[in-house]
């Protein structure tokens, strides 16, 4: 898997949000590749339509140690290649 600076940046931002939200449940939004542009703009992670499970895993890994929620947008997620 090649390094994707966009995904890294989104993961870093998501982690910062999780740390800033002490005492509150952290929710990370993952947008499908075919979600609306509005949803994609507000998402913490955006899938490409290929190996989306890897992006979802990045989102899970960005949650704080105390846990939180992963919210998947409307649309199609492609697992594997």
C-alpha positions in Angstrom: 0.0 0.0 0.0 1.5 3.3 -1.0 1.7 6.3 1.4 -1.3 8.6 0.9 -0.6 12.1 2.4 -4.3 13.0 2.2 -5.2 9.9 4.3 -2.4 10.6 6.7 -3.5 14.2 7.1 -7.1 13.2 7.7 -6.0 10.6 10.3 -3.9 13.2 12.1 -6.9 15.7 12.1 -9.3 13.0 13.3 -6.9 12.1 16.1 -6.6 15.7 17.1 -10.4 16.0 17.2 -10.6 12.8 19.4 -8.0 14.3 21.8 -9.8 17.6 22.0 -13.1 16.0 22.8 -12.2 14.9 26.3 -15.2 13.6 28.2 -17.3 13.3 25.0 -17.9 10.4 22.7 -15.7 10.8 19.6 -17.4 10.2 16.3 -15.4 9.8 13.1 -17.3 10.1 9.8 -16.1 7.9 6.9 -17.6 8.9 3.5 -18.2 6.4 0.7 -16.6 7.2 -2.6 -20.0 8.0 -4.1 -21.4 10.0 -1.2 -22.5 13.5 -1.8 -19.9 16.3 -2.1 -21.3 17.9 1.1 -20.8 14.6 3.1 -17.3 14.2 1.7 -16.4 17.8 2.6 -17.4 17.2 6.2 -16.0 13.7 6.5 -12.9 12.8 8.5 -12.0 10.1 6.0 -13.1 9.7 2.3 -13.0 6.3 0.6 -11.9 5.8 -3.0 -14.0 2.9 -4.0 -11.1 0.4 -3.8 -9.9 -1.2 -0.6 -12.2 1.0 1.4 -11.7 -1.4 4.3 -8.2 0.0 4.7 -9.6 3.6 5.1 -12.2 2.3 7.6 -9.4 0.6 9.6 -7.5 3.9 9.6 -10.5 5.6 11.0 -10.9 3.0 13.7 -7.2 3.3 14.6 -7.5 7.1 14.9 -10.0 6.7 17.8 -8.7 7.5 21.3 -7.9 4.7 23.7 -11.2 5.3 25.4 -13.0 4.4 22.2 -15.7 6.1 20.2 -17.9 5.7 17.1 -17.3 5.2 13.4 -20.1 6.5 11.3 -20.3 5.4 7.7 -22.1 7.7 5.3 -24.6 6.7 2.7 -23.2 5.1 -0.4 -21.2 2.0 -1.4 -18.0 0.8 0.3 -15.8 -1.6 -1.6 -13.9 -4.1 0.6 -10.8 -5.5 -1.0 -9.6 -4.5 -4.4 
